Amino acid sequence: MAGETRNIKLSIQNVKKTYMGRSGEVVALNGVSLDIAENEFITVVGPSGCGKSTLLNIIAGLLDASGGKVLCDGKEVKGTGPERGVVFQQYALFPWLTVEKNVRFPLDMQGIKGSEADAIVDKYIHMVGLEHFRSHYPKELSGGMKQRVAIARAYAGNPEVLLMDEPFGALDAQTRTQLQQELLDMWEKERKTCFFITHDVDEALILGQRVVIMSARPGRIKSILPVDIPYPRDQRTKMSERYLELKNHIWEQVYQEYLEVRK
């Protein structure tokens, strides 16, 4: 925002990741650097195998980098931490816990009990529209409802950074669109720093303040595109001339990388 000084929440500094494959060393990430401001919503696109999820897992502390480092509020990331919440594509709910107890889980881990915990659980179950399903188990929920629980659980832990790895990728188009809008509503109310991976260019544009485009393996940042379309954004946004310009620009760059993968 013009004239506004923004604190850097995440600083990704020359991150590299290699591992041993059947044919020898594989370079998954090769020198990725990116600063993400506090409360910023970043979306990341790129071809399969470009290292998007690997990068997210390094930021989350679930993987160690082979080189470089990630800083959160100036402190180097060493393992997982409550300041970084993760939402995966596969829901990752505890099947033996109800909706309410899944959402309550991070509060239990933080030692938050009683009426304080009750108020937080109520707030986020209400925010994702599952008040009438709080006693249901994951097996009794649709895919979209499961993902709502996963998002509510992530928010309940009050992380400063929300890391989302294709959280809507397995959902039908209508549910996906609805959850995009709900996520934007929550972000505008809560203003978390969001790092959101997707294969869908439309999703990247509807959600993100900046779109990061990654190259084919070895994964690098090919370009970063500011999205100069004001919020709130909805399906009508997709019909605007500027939106279509940005979409075509992103798709061209992503498609070039898909072609590189097929060589």
Beta strands, then each sheet from edge to edge (+ up, - down):
strand 1: 8-21
strand 2: 24-37
strand 3: 41-45
strand 4: 67-72
strand 5: 75-76
strand 6: 84-87
strand 7: 161-165
strand 8: 193-197
strand 9: 210-214
strand 10: 221-226
sheet 1: 2+ 1- 4+ 5-
sheet 2: 6+ 7+ 8+ 3+ 9+ 10-
end
